[in-house]
């Protein structure tokens, strides 16, 4: 409604959260010109699990990965994985984290602590 009342000619969406929430889809549906990706396309940034699965499915080179849910049982699995992975790990939280959802641990102990933190 605001865009129509103010005769907005173009909306440029910058932050990740509105893209993830589907603001561009709503604006397009209302006939308002908008620059920004669709909600479906925003998943590549919003969900680390989605992006890794997408890259694997489409044979886009990416690092090895495993995904774990946030439950206590899965947290224990993630910590065990971080302790025994045959390569160095990076711990990423899925979801929008404003650039703060990645930890690059120097040791396996730091990796396990990162799982607890995220």
C-alpha positions, -999 to 999 in steps of 0.1 A, spaced: 0 0 0 28 24 9 45 20 -25 13 27 -43 4 58 -22 39 72 -25 41 63 -62 74 43 -57 89 35 -91 114 8 -80 121 -10 -47 157 -22 -42 159 -48 -14 192 -50 3 190 -69 36 188 -107 36 159 -110 60 132 -93 38 144 -114 8 141 -145 28 107 -135 40 95 -131 4 91 -93 1 101 -93 -36 75 -119 -44 48 -98 -26 59 -66 -44 60 -83 -78 25 -98 -72 13 -62 -65 28 -50 -98 55 -30 -81 89 -31 -99 115 -46 -75 152 -55 -77 161 -85 -55 158 -122 -57 127 -143 -50 121 -160 -17 130 -193 -33 163 -180 -46 171 -164 -12 174 -199 3 209 -202 -11 220 -176 14 194 -183 42 201 -220 46 236 -234 46 221 -269 44 201 -260 14 230 -244 -4 253 -274 2 227 -298 -9 220 -276 -40 257 -275 -49 261 -312 -45 229 -320 -65 241 -297 -94 277 -309 -92 290 -275 -82 324 -279 -65 321 -274 -27 338 -287 4 328 -319 21 301 -314 46 277 -330 71 246 -314 85 231 -318 120 199 -305 136 200 -285 168 186 -312 191 208 -325 220 212 -359 202 223 -343 170 246 -319 189 264 -349 204 267 -364 168 281 -331 155 306 -329 183 317 -365 177 320 -357 140 341 -326 147 364 -347 169 370 -374 144 366 -359 109 395 -369 87 399 -332 77 398 -298 92 362 -286 98 344 -253 97 313 -249 119 284 -230 103 250 -222 117 222 -224 91 199 -195 88 205 -158 86 233 -148 109 244 -115 94 279 -129 87 283 -142 123 274 -178 118 308 -193 109 335 -204 132 369 -216 118 384 -235 147 421 -240 151 417 -273 170 393 -302 173 385 -290 208 376 -255 195 354 -272 169 335 -291 196 331 -259 215 318 -241 184 291 -268 180 280 -259 216 281 -222 209 260 -223 177 
